[in-house]
Amino acid sequence: MTSYQTLSQIQHALRAGQLSCRQLVTEYLARIAARPEINAFLEVFEEEALAAADKTDARIAAGDWEKLSGLVIGIKDNIAYQGHRFGASSRILEGFESVYSSTVVTRLLAAGAIIIGRLNCDEFAMGSSNENSAYGNVLNPLDTSRVPGGSSGGSAAAVAAGFCHAALGTDTGGSIRQPASYCGLVGLKPTYGRVSRHGIIAFGSSFDQVGPLTHSVEDSAVILEVIAGADKYDSTCVDREVSAMVPLETRKKYRFALLKEVLSGEGLDPALFKAFNARIEKLRADGHEVIEHSFPYLPYTIPAYYILATAEASSNLSRYTGVLYGKRSASVTDLESAYKHSRTEGFGPEVKRRIMLGTFVLSEGYYDAYYGRGQKVRRILRDKTQEILDSCDAILLPTTTSVAFKFGEKTDDPIQMYLEDIFTVLANLTGMPAVSVPFAKNSDGLPFGIQLLGKIFDEKNLLDMATLFEAKA
């Protein structure tokens, strides 16, 4: 089967009678079966996807087209789909079946998408490598000795391996953009409040956002157009009109901001640093402005993020007790033992670490010193970022410090693992949209992503700019 880079190519083939949705789904299912070692899917909805493909083919034959007709998509295991299991790749929710669908799933299905399965991820979306899933590591299909990134590693690996055309992930501190960089994909984190969080298992409620992983900027724009918009079930979802995202344009010249602290190259892979600087010079040669700005707060982004995000995680995960639903330990003798044993057996090491960190941050005597101060730092970061964007169209950053690292390389040092998010957490702390686009490869053929951080609710311009990099990649 032809490898399609965009949904528009698939829809053109469907219109021309060169392809059917059943053929498309059958090919994806064959690819999934041929590479089980990737471990991207926790569950494949084979019969359901084929039945949906047949219905789509019948509608197309009758001239009934939807915006996402022909889109075969996977969903991360923290996104609810009625009548299907989901559990954020954690034993604590083993066997749990959702009684309702998330808003994003409802909107995908209403627009004609076919959901092919649920995808592995770091447990409760906590991780940068997909080594924290209770159901085993996801492998990077570009080099199976390396991580696919996290926490949406299963989503990225599935798209990169050709198991589905696109996938939904969630991004709390970079969990869409970082795996997109490692797997050579486009990864979009929308503005906080742009996409409903209804039906998403919460990690950090003031950080989490749903977004797509795709082969093209165009497809990210199309999917965002469908899933974005106000939702009565989510009070944090902003009631703001969603403008048309496509067609995308790059006819004008842009003004990009660079952070001087990034240009030092400290901690960056030399090949990435060289490619990043070369792209900057190419932008200038093409007539775009690239302006350096001082951002002395960059070293504070990781501490602020992990103080605030773990505090929210501690609060959110307190609902998992083993009493009403999910895993209940066989060692239960009373209510206290139910809590202790069920959580001890149900949560993995990284989740426990973050719960304990967050509980400490929120504890009496430390709340103001840590959580309160973290919120003040967050406001400073937002104000400074907004100040830069007032005079520029977007901030340019590497997505990651290197290409995908090897399994086990950073698991013994949580601090080094957390520093993987150094360039991505700023967008989550400030609530601003950001997109990672593949723009270069190292000598081993492994991809790097370049990241654009844009203005609040300005995804259209952000994606317009992203195509500029995509075209030159």
VOSE-999787 format. One record per residue (C-alpha): residue number from 1; residue in one letter; x, y, z. Coordinates in steps of 0.02 Angstrom, whole numbers, plus 50000, padded with zeros to 5 digits. Layout:
<atoms>
<NUM 'A' <X Y Z>>
...
</atoms>
This chain:
<atoms>
<1 'M' <50000 50000 50000>>
<2 'T' <50058 50177 49963>>
<3 'S' <50123 50273 50114>>
<4 'Y' <50013 50425 50132>>
<5 'Q' <50086 50578 50217>>
<6 'T' <49924 50675 50230>>
<7 'L' <49740 50639 50254>>
<8 'S' <49704 50738 50095>>
<9 'Q' <49807 50610 49997>>
<10 'I' <49706 50468 50073>>
<11 'Q' <49542 50555 50032>>
<12 'H' <49601 50588 49854>>
<13 'A' <49637 50401 49833>>
<14 'L' <49467 50357 49906>>
<15 'R' <49379 50476 49786>>
<16 'A' <49475 50406 49639>>
<17 'G' <49429 50227 49684>>
<18 'Q' <49612 50181 49709>>
<19 'L' <49584 50137 49890>>
<20 'S' <49447 50086 50011>>
<21 'C' <49439 50112 50198>>
<22 'R' <49432 49924 50223>>
<23 'Q' <49595 49904 50127>>
<24 'L' <49671 50043 50230>>
<25 'V' <49621 49967 50397>>
<26 'T' <49671 49792 50341>>
<27 'E' <49845 49854 50297>>
<28 'Y' <49866 49942 50464>>
<29 'L' <49810 49784 50556>>
<30 'A' <49936 49681 50458>>
<31 'R' <50076 49801 50504>>
<32 'I' <50028 49795 50688>>
<33 'A' <50029 49604 50685>>
<34 'A' <50198 49601 50596>>
<35 'R' <50287 49703 50730>>
<36 'P' <50217 49654 50901>>
<37 'E' <50384 49692 50984>>
<38 'I' <50352 49880 50964>>
<39 'N' <50216 49860 51098>>
<40 'A' <50129 50021 51044>>
<41 'F' <49952 49954 51066>>
<42 'L' <49877 49888 51227>>
<43 'E' <49722 49838 51131>>
<44 'V' <49678 49835 50946>>
<45 'F' <49495 49860 50900>>
<46 'E' <49509 49747 50748>>
<47 'E' <49328 49696 50715>>
<48 'E' <49261 49865 50766>>
<49 'A' <49384 49958 50652>>
<50 'L' <49342 49847 50503>>
<51 'A' <49156 49872 50532>>
<52 'A' <49182 50060 50543>>
<53 'A' <49283 50053 50381>>
<54 'D' <49141 49965 50291>>
<55 'K' <49017 50096 50351>>
<56 'T' <49133 50235 50293>>
<57 'D' <49153 50153 50122>>
<58 'A' <48963 50142 50107>>
<59 'R' <48943 50326 50153>>
<60 'I' <49078 50378 50030>>
<61 'A' <48993 50277 49892>>
<62 'A' <48834 50374 49931>>
<63 'G' <48929 50539 49920>>
<64 'D' <48920 50569 50108>>
<65 'W' <49090 50638 50159>>
<66 'E' <49146 50693 50331>>
<67 'K' <49297 50801 50372>>
<68 'L' <49395 50652 50439>>
<69 'S' <49330 50516 50321>>
<70 'G' <49475 50395 50293>>
<71 'L' <49570 50444 50450>>
<72 'V' <49626 50292 50549>>
<73 'I' <49682 50351 50720>>
<74 'G' <49742 50277 50885>>
<75 'I' <49707 50351 51057>>
<76 'K' <49819 50357 51209>>
<77 'D' <49767 50247 51354>>
<78 'N' <49715 50395 51462>>
<79 'I' <49576 50449 51343>>
<80 'A' <49402 50379 51379>>
<81 'Y' <49306 50285 51245>>
<82 'Q' <49136 50218 51298>>
<83 'G' <49127 50029 51313>>
<84 'H' <49315 50010 51301>>
<85 'R' <49448 49982 51433>>
<86 'F' <49568 50120 51478>>
<87 'G' <49681 50146 51626>>
<88 'A' <49831 50258 51591>>
<89 'S' <49941 50102 51574>>
<90 'S' <49928 50073 51762>>
<91 'R' <49887 49916 51863>>
<92 'I' <49781 50023 51979>>
<93 'L' <49649 50033 51841>>
<94 'E' <49673 49859 51770>>
<95 'G' <49515 49800 51681>>
<96 'F' <49424 49966 51703>>
<97 'E' <49299 50003 51565>>
<98 'S' <49238 50178 51526>>
<99 'V' <49051 50213 51538>>
<100 'Y' <49065 50368 51429>>
<101 'S' <49174 50441 51291>>
<102 'S' <49289 50590 51309>>
<103 'T' <49240 50744 51211>>
<104 'V' <49387 50724 51093>>
<105 'V' <49335 50546 51050>>
<106 'T' <49154 50598 51024>>
<107 'R' <49210 50735 50905>>
<108 'L' <49328 50620 50809>>
<109 'L' <49191 50492 50781>>
<110 'A' <49065 50625 50731>>
<111 'A' <49188 50686 50599>>
<112 'G' <49208 50512 50524>>
<113 'A' <49371 50451 50602>>
<114 'I' <49403 50266 50631>>
<115 'I' <49481 50224 50800>>
<116 'I' <49594 50072 50781>>
<117 'G' <49650 50045 50960>>
<118 'R' <49715 50111 51126>>
<119 'L' <49898 50151 51143>>
<120 'N' <50028 50116 51275>>
<121 'C' <50101 50260 51375>>
<122 'D' <50200 50300 51531>>
<123 'E' <50093 50262 51682>>
<124 'F' <49975 50407 51715>>
<125 'A' <50071 50503 51581>>
<126 'M' <50221 50518 51699>>
<127 'G' <50382 50494 51604>>
<128 'S' <50493 50548 51461>>
<129 'S' <50539 50379 51389>>
<130 'N' <50390 50259 51397>>
<131 'E' <50489 50150 51517>>
<132 'N' <50359 50174 51654>>
<133 'S' <50211 50079 51582>>
<134 'A' <50145 49935 51685>>
<135 'Y' <50128 49840 51520>>
<136 'G' <50308 49850 51459>>
<137 'N' <50416 49970 51361>>
<138 'V' <50365 50041 51194>>
<139 'L' <50508 50028 51068>>
<140 'N' <50557 50164 50947>>
<141 'P' <50519 50091 50773>>
<142 'L' <50663 50192 50698>>
<143 'D' <50788 50104 50813>>
<144 'T' <50718 49976 50933>>
<145 'S' <50864 49994 51052>>
<146 'R' <50804 50171 51089>>
<147 'V' <50655 50247 51179>>
<148 'P' <50511 50324 51080>>
<149 'G' <50495 50465 51208>>
<150 'G' <50356 50490 51331>>
<151 'S' <50232 50494 51396>>
<152 'S' <50140 50476 51229>>
<153 'G' <50269 50351 51167>>
<154 'G' <50142 50225 51107>>
<155 'S' <50054 50360 51006>>
<156 'A' <50216 50417 50924>>
<157 'A' <50280 50241 50891>>
<158 'A' <50115 50187 50813>>
<159 'V' <50115 50330 50688>>
<160 'A' <50301 50315 50650>>
<161 'A' <50285 50128 50621>>
<162 'G' <50136 50149 50504>>
<163 'F' <50012 50063 50621>>
<164 'C' <49888 50206 50600>>
<165 'H' <49886 50370 50508>>
<166 'A' <49880 50481 50664>>
<167 'A' <49862 50470 50851>>
<168 'L' <49803 50573 50998>>
<169 'G' <49917 50600 51146>>
<170 'T' <49917 50712 51298>>
<171 'D' <50048 50842 51339>>
<172 'T' <50077 50893 51521>>
<173 'G' <50261 50944 51509>>
<174 'G' <50308 50894 51332>>
<175 'S' <50229 50722 51315>>
<176 'I' <50173 50749 51135>>
<177 'R' <50316 50855 51070>>
<178 'Q' <50462 50756 51143>>
<179 'P' <50407 50586 51070>>
<180 'A' <50366 50674 50907>>
<181 'S' <50547 50734 50901>>
<182 'Y' <50616 50561 50940>>
<183 'C' <50507 50476 50810>>
<184 'G' <50517 50604 50669>>
<185 'L' <50338 50668 50680>>
<186 'V' <50239 50828 50700>>
<187 'G' <50175 50847 50878>>
<188 'L' <50056 50986 50929>>
<189 'K' <50013 51047 51104>>
<190 'P' <49868 51170 51088>>
<191 'T' <49838 51320 51200>>
<192 'Y' <49778 51268 51373>>
<193 'G' <49588 51274 51365>>
<194 'R' <49581 51255 51176>>
<195 'V' <49536 51069 51185>>
<196 'S' <49421 50990 51312>>
<197 'R' <49497 50882 51449>>
<198 'H' <49330 50797 51483>>
<199 'G' <49361 50609 51487>>
<200 'I' <49549 50625 51507>>
<201 'I' <49630 50542 51657>>
<202 'A' <49710 50688 51748>>
<203 'F' <49894 50705 51790>>
<204 'G' <49913 50894 51812>>
<205 'S' <49747 50979 51785>>
<206 'S' <49818 51152 51749>>
<207 'F' <49944 51079 51625>>
<208 'D' <49862 50935 51530>>
<209 'Q' <49811 50960 51349>>
<210 'V' <49759 50838 51213>>
<211 'G' <49841 50852 51042>>
<212 'P' <49883 50754 50884>>
<213 'L' <50039 50665 50824>>
<214 'T' <50046 50660 50634>>
<215 'H' <50161 50648 50483>>
<216 'S' <50116 50823 50426>>
<217 'V' <50074 50995 50494>>
<218 'E' <49920 50995 50383>>
<219 'D' <49848 50843 50471>>
<220 'S' <49882 50917 50642>>
<221 'A' <49783 51070 50587>>
<222 'V' <49637 50967 50521>>
<223 'I' <49625 50862 50680>>
<224 'L' <49640 51015 50793>>
<225 'E' <49498 51098 50698>>
<226 'V' <49388 50948 50741>>
<227 'I' <49432 50920 50924>>
<228 'A' <49448 51103 50979>>
<229 'G' <49310 51212 51047>>
<230 'A' <49203 51247 51199>>
<231 'D' <49133 51103 51301>>
<232 'K' <49000 51114 51435>>
<233 'Y' <49081 50965 51524>>
<234 'D' <49247 51055 51551>>
<235 'S' <49244 51224 51638>>
<236 'T' <49426 51255 51592>>
<237 'C' <49389 51237 51406>>
<238 'V' <49374 51414 51337>>
<239 'D' <49216 51467 51247>>
<240 'R' <49306 51539 51097>>
<241 'E' <49270 51518 50913>>
<242 'V' <49385 51398 50824>>
<243 'S' <49437 51476 50659>>
<244 'A' <49474 51371 50506>>
<245 'M' <49650 51298 50521>>
<246 'V' <49668 51245 50340>>
<247 'P' <49725 51288 50211>>
<248 'L' <49893 51333 50287>>
<249 'E' <49998 51473 50213>>
<250 'T' <50179 51531 50227>>
<251 'R' <50182 51677 50107>>
<252 'K' <50236 51810 50230>>
<253 'K' <50399 51841 50322>>
<254 'Y' <50404 51807 50508>>
<255 'R' <50495 51873 50659>>
<256 'F' <50564 51734 50768>>
<257 'A' <50634 51750 50944>>
<258 'L' <50787 51653 51003>>
<259 'L' <50832 51631 51185>>
<260 'K' <51015 51674 51215>>
<261 'E' <51027 51543 51350>>
<262 'V' <50988 51408 51220>>
<263 'L' <51115 51475 51098>>
<264 'S' <51256 51436 51220>>
<265 'G' <51233 51255 51167>>
<266 'E' <51260 51193 51345>>
<267 'G' <51190 51018 51362>>
<268 'L' <51143 51006 51178>>
<269 'D' <51195 50864 51064>>
<270 'P' <51329 50943 50950>>
<271 'A' <51242 50881 50792>>
<272 'L' <51077 50956 50850>>
<273 'F' <51162 51121 50897>>
<274 'K' <51245 51131 50726>>
<275 'A' <51083 51092 50633>>
<276 'F' <50985 51216 50740>>
<277 'N' <51107 51357 50704>>
<278 'A' <51111 51313 50519>>
<279 'R' <50922 51327 50512>>
<280 'I' <50929 51497 50597>>
<281 'E' <51051 51560 50466>>
<282 'K' <50940 51491 50328>>
<283 'L' <50790 51584 50400>>
<284 'R' <50888 51746 50397>>
<285 'A' <50945 51713 50219>>
<286 'D' <50764 51688 50169>>
<287 'G' <50717 51859 50235>>
<288 'H' <50645 51815 50405>>
<289 'E' <50698 51909 50560>>
<290 'V' <50779 51809 50700>>
<291 'I' <50803 51911 50858>>
<292 'E' <50895 51859 51015>>
<293 'H' <50812 51885 51184>>
<294 'S' <50880 51854 51357>>
<295 'F' <50779 51729 51457>>
<296 'P' <50871 51707 51623>>
<297 'Y' <50729 51604 51695>>
<298 'L' <50759 51448 51590>>
<299 'P' <50847 51354 51734>>
<300 'Y' <50692 51381 51842>>
<301 'T' <50568 51301 51723>>
<302 'I' <50602 51120 51773>>
<303 'P' <50597 51150 51963>>
<304 'A' <50438 51254 51947>>
<305 'Y' <50356 51125 51836>>
<306 'Y' <50397 50975 51945>>
<307 'I' <50340 51064 52104>>
<308 'L' <50173 51114 52030>>
<309 'A' <50139 50960 51923>>
<310 'T' <50178 50836 52063>>
<311 'A' <50068 50934 52183>>
<312 'E' <49924 50919 52061>>
<313 'A' <49964 50736 52031>>
<314 'S' <49959 50700 52218>>
<315 'S' <49786 50777 52227>>
<316 'N' <49720 50694 52069>>
<317 'L' <49784 50520 52109>>
<318 'S' <49711 50520 52284>>
<319 'R' <49548 50456 52206>>
<320 'Y' <49625 50286 52169>>
<321 'T' <49593 50188 52327>>
<322 'G' <49544 50014 52271>>
<323 'V' <49374 50037 52354>>
<324 'L' <49252 50092 52217>>
<325 'Y' <49341 50034 52059>>
<326 'G' <49507 49974 51992>>
<327 'K' <49631 49858 52076>>
<328 'R' <49594 49797 52252>>
<329 'S' <49731 49704 52344>>
<330 'A' <49698 49528 52405>>
<331 'S' <49781 49579 52569>>
<332 'V' <49638 49694 52620>>
<333 'T' <49575 49676 52799>>
<334 'D' <49503 49848 52831>>
<335 'L' <49486 50020 52748>>
<336 'E' <49662 50076 52791>>
<337 'S' <49740 49917 52725>>
<338 'A' <49635 49932 52567>>
<339 'Y' <49713 50101 52532>>
<340 'K' <49889 50051 52577>>
<341 'H' <49900 49882 52490>>
<342 'S' <49798 49927 52336>>
<343 'R' <49903 50082 52303>>
<344 'T' <50066 49994 52341>>
<345 'E' <50026 49854 52219>>
<346 'G' <49937 49963 52090>>
<347 'F' <50054 50111 52067>>
<348 'G' <50225 50096 51986>>
<349 'P' <50388 50170 52055>>
<350 'E' <50385 50334 51956>>
<351 'V' <50204 50369 52000>>
<352 'K' <50241 50337 52184>>
<353 'R' <50391 50453 52175>>
<354 'R' <50286 50595 52104>>
<355 'I' <50144 50567 52227>>
<356 'M' <50266 50579 52371>>
<357 'L' <50349 50734 52299>>
<358 'G' <50180 50817 52274>>
<359 'T' <50119 50769 52447>>
<360 'F' <50276 50846 52523>>
<361 'V' <50253 51006 52421>>
<362 'L' <50074 51023 52486>>
<363 'S' <50111 50974 52665>>
<364 'E' <50088 51091 52812>>
<365 'G' <50236 51205 52834>>
<366 'Y' <50298 51183 52656>>
<367 'Y' <50150 51239 52551>>
<368 'D' <50202 51422 52543>>
<369 'A' <50387 51383 52527>>
<370 'Y' <50363 51268 52378>>
<371 'Y' <50190 51269 52298>>
<372 'G' <50156 51454 52330>>
<373 'R' <50327 51505 52268>>
<374 'G' <50310 51390 52117>>
<375 'Q' <50151 51481 52066>>
<376 'K' <50241 51648 52078>>
<377 'V' <50381 51583 51967>>
<378 'R' <50250 51520 51845>>
<379 'R' <50177 51695 51831>>
<380 'I' <50349 51771 51802>>
<381 'L' <50382 51644 51665>>
<382 'R' <50216 51681 51582>>
<383 'D' <50241 51870 51589>>
<384 'K' <50417 51861 51518>>
<385 'T' <50365 51742 51380>>
<386 'Q' <50218 51854 51336>>
<387 'E' <50334 52004 51332>>
<388 'I' <50443 51917 51202>>
<389 'L' <50293 51864 51099>>
<390 'D' <50224 52041 51098>>
<391 'S' <50363 52086 50977>>
<392 'C' <50385 51918 50888>>
<393 'D' <50278 51789 50800>>
<394 'A' <50351 51637 50890>>
<395 'I' <50495 51578 50997>>
<396 'L' <50612 51451 50918>>
<397 'L' <50683 51311 51026>>
<398 'P' <50752 51138 51001>>
<399 'T' <50619 51013 51055>>
<400 'T' <50744 50902 51147>>
<401 'T' <50927 50908 51195>>
<402 'S' <50971 50755 51090>>
<403 'V' <50902 50616 50982>>
<404 'A' <50813 50470 51065>>
<405 'F' <50922 50393 51201>>
<406 'K' <50943 50207 51233>>
<407 'F' <50837 50107 51354>>
<408 'G' <50905 50109 51531>>
<409 'E' <51020 50255 51496>>
<410 'K' <50933 50376 51614>>
<411 'T' <50820 50269 51723>>
<412 'D' <50941 50270 51871>>
<413 'D' <50947 50460 51876>>
<414 'P' <50773 50540 51890>>
<415 'I' <50848 50716 51881>>
<416 'Q' <50927 50681 51711>>
<417 'M' <50763 50607 51653>>
<418 'Y' <50666 50760 51711>>
<419 'L' <50789 50874 51620>>
<420 'E' <50731 50795 51457>>
<421 'D' <50586 50918 51471>>
<422 'I' <50696 51073 51483>>
<423 'F' <50635 51148 51318>>
<424 'T' <50455 51087 51322>>
<425 'V' <50388 51131 51496>>
<426 'L' <50385 51318 51460>>
<427 'A' <50233 51299 51347>>
<428 'N' <50140 51203 51483>>
<429 'L' <50188 51323 51622>>
<430 'T' <50128 51471 51519>>
<431 'G' <49979 51385 51436>>
<432 'M' <50041 51435 51264>>
<433 'P' <50031 51326 51108>>
<434 'A' <50185 51240 51040>>
<435 'V' <50225 51123 50897>>
<436 'S' <50373 51011 50859>>
<437 'V' <50420 50982 50678>>
<438 'P' <50557 50861 50618>>
<439 'F' <50694 50965 50537>>
<440 'A' <50858 50867 50537>>
<441 'K' <50941 50699 50569>>
<442 'N' <51105 50648 50647>>
<443 'S' <51237 50538 50565>>
<444 'D' <51141 50382 50617>>
<445 'G' <50983 50444 50532>>
<446 'L' <50892 50481 50695>>
<447 'P' <50778 50634 50692>>
<448 'F' <50782 50799 50786>>
<449 'G' <50632 50912 50810>>
<450 'I' <50627 51101 50807>>
<451 'Q' <50495 51182 50916>>
<452 'L' <50392 51339 50891>>
<453 'L' <50306 51416 51041>>
<454 'G' <50168 51536 50992>>
<455 'K' <50039 51657 51057>>
<456 'I' <49887 51608 51158>>
<457 'F' <49747 51540 51045>>
<458 'D' <49849 51580 50890>>
<459 'E' <49869 51402 50828>>
<460 'K' <49828 51451 50649>>
<461 'N' <49980 51564 50634>>
<462 'L' <50086 51441 50731>>
<463 'L' <50044 51302 50609>>
<464 'D' <50070 51417 50461>>
<465 'M' <50246 51448 50525>>
<466 'A' <50273 51263 50558>>
<467 'T' <50245 51222 50375>>
<468 'L' <50391 51336 50334>>
<469 'F' <50505 51218 50429>>
<470 'E' <50420 51064 50363>>
<471 'A' <50446 51121 50183>>
<472 'K' <50632 51145 50214>>
<473 'A' <50656 50984 50313>>
</atoms>
